[in-house]
């Protein structure tokens, strides 16, 4: 069983990593291709494309300029420790045990606009590139076109290697899961829906749903669950 999560916009590179163990992303060459295209954009173009402030656009312009194909603990941080949003608060990402991390490394994946598919211990450098960004590139009009079938194929291969159930549990947002083609997976997909009772009916409260996705992944990791 593999659980997929969305990344977080907010990143924490100030808090020192409490673990040294790390791995490298699978699709570094593809990420480098995207970075080369992003480097051709001005801060104003980045801001317009992403709908962000001038300050954030300039910050990410600098991040793209500094990005390197060489990953180490000086310019990078493990994904599960770097992401700093509601999902990762629910996942309690700052306090995993060594056993938790080992299990998560085999059963949890993070979908990423720049890195495609990340394991929790994969190093990543500072970046911002949401999957839904309409960034024209050599492979198409946006990032869904750029990644094509790569993410699906990688997930399919990794699911087949699982000792437990061959199933994908989708705890990612709609924006990110659109990069996966469920009909081309050789495994069923389970998508939990987290709703709160409010105003006389059940409905999705974004903040709570994000935290619940992280909490479900954490529960599976802590209890070594591999059956849906």
C-alpha positions, -999 to 999 in steps of 0.1 A, spaced: 0 0 0 12 35 -9 -2 67 4 2 99 -17 2 134 -1 4 169 -15 34 191 -7 32 223 12 38 259 -1 55 268 32 90 254 37 111 252 69 148 253 63 155 272 96 150 243 119 180 219 118 172 184 106 173 160 135 182 131 113 211 126 89 196 97 68 186 109 33 180 98 -3 180 116 -36 149 124 -58 143 101 -87 136 127 -113 165 152 -109 172 156 -146 136 164 -153 135 189 -124 167 205 -139 149 209 -172 120 227 -155 145 249 -136 162 259 -168 129 271 -182 120 290 -150 154 307 -151 144 323 -184 116 342 -166 118 376 -150 105 381 -114 75 399 -130 67 370 -153 70 345 -123 47 366 -102 21 369 -130 23 331 -138 19 321 -102 -3 349 -89 21 358 -61 34 391 -47 65 409 -61 84 399 -30 76 362 -34 83 364 -71 118 378 -65 125 352 -38 116 324 -61 136 340 -90 166 338 -66 158 302 -57 158 291 -93 191 308 -99 207 290 -69 192 256 -76 218 229 -84 217 193 -96 241 186 -67 221 178 -35 237 177 -1 227 186 35 240 222 30 216 232 2 188 207 8 166 191 34 146 159 37 111 164 22 92 153 52 111 178 74 112 206 49 74 208 42 57 230 67 19 231 62 -13 217 76 -8 182 62 26 179 78 14 192 111 -12 164 110 16 140 100 37 153 130 65 155 105 89 171 130 90 142 154 91 109 135 110 80 150 136 62 130 112 33 126 85 56 114 108 71 88 118 37 75 82 26 71 72 60 56 101 58 31 85 26 16 48 36 19 44 74 16 50 95 -15 46 133 -20 35 146 -54 55 177 -65 53 201 -94 91 203 -96 103 169 -83 74 147 -95 74 121 -68 92 123 -35 100 98 -8 100 113 27 138 112 30 145 126 -5 164 158 -3 149 189 -19 161 224 -24 141 256 -17 115 260 -45 79 269 -53 61 254 -83 26 242 -77 13 214 -99 -15 234 -113 8 262 -126 3 269 -163 40 269 -172 45 263 -209 74 239 -215 89 217 -242 65 189 -234 33 209 -234 12 238 -220 15 230 -182 31 207 -157 5 179 -162 17 177 -198 54 179 -187 51 149 -163 27 130 -186 27 93 -176 60 95 -156 43 98 -122 18 71 -129 44 47 -142 67 53 -111 38 48 -87 27 16 -105 62 2 -103 65 10 -66 31 -4 -57 40 -37 -74 70 -40 -50 49 -37 -19 46 -67 4 11 -58 15 -19 -49 -5 -13 -34 -40 -34 -3 -35 -30 34 -37 -45 56 -9 -50 91 -23 -46 117 5 -35 144 -19 -55 174 -32 -74 173 -64 -48 197 -80 -20 172 -73 -38 140 -79 -47 151 -114 -10 143 -122 -19 106 -117 -38 86 -142 -57 60 -121 -69 40 -151 -33 33 -161 -24 20 -126 -24 -17 -120 -40 -11 -86 -72 3 -72 -73 38 -57 -90 47 -24 -97 84 -19 -108 92 17 -131 122 21 -129 141 54 -159 161 63 -171 181 93 -207 185 106 -214 222 102 -246 241 95 -268 211 96 -248 190 71 -214 174 65 -190 194 43 -153 196 37 -135 222 58 -102 227 40 -80 233 71 -94 202 89 -93 180 58 -56 188 52 -47 180 87 -68 148 86 -49 136 55 -16 140 73 -31 123 104 -43 93 84 -8 89 68 8 92 102 -15 66 117 -7 42 89 30 47 94 30 44 132 10 12 130 27 -3 100 -6 -7 81 -3 -22 47 -39 -32 41 -67 -8 32 
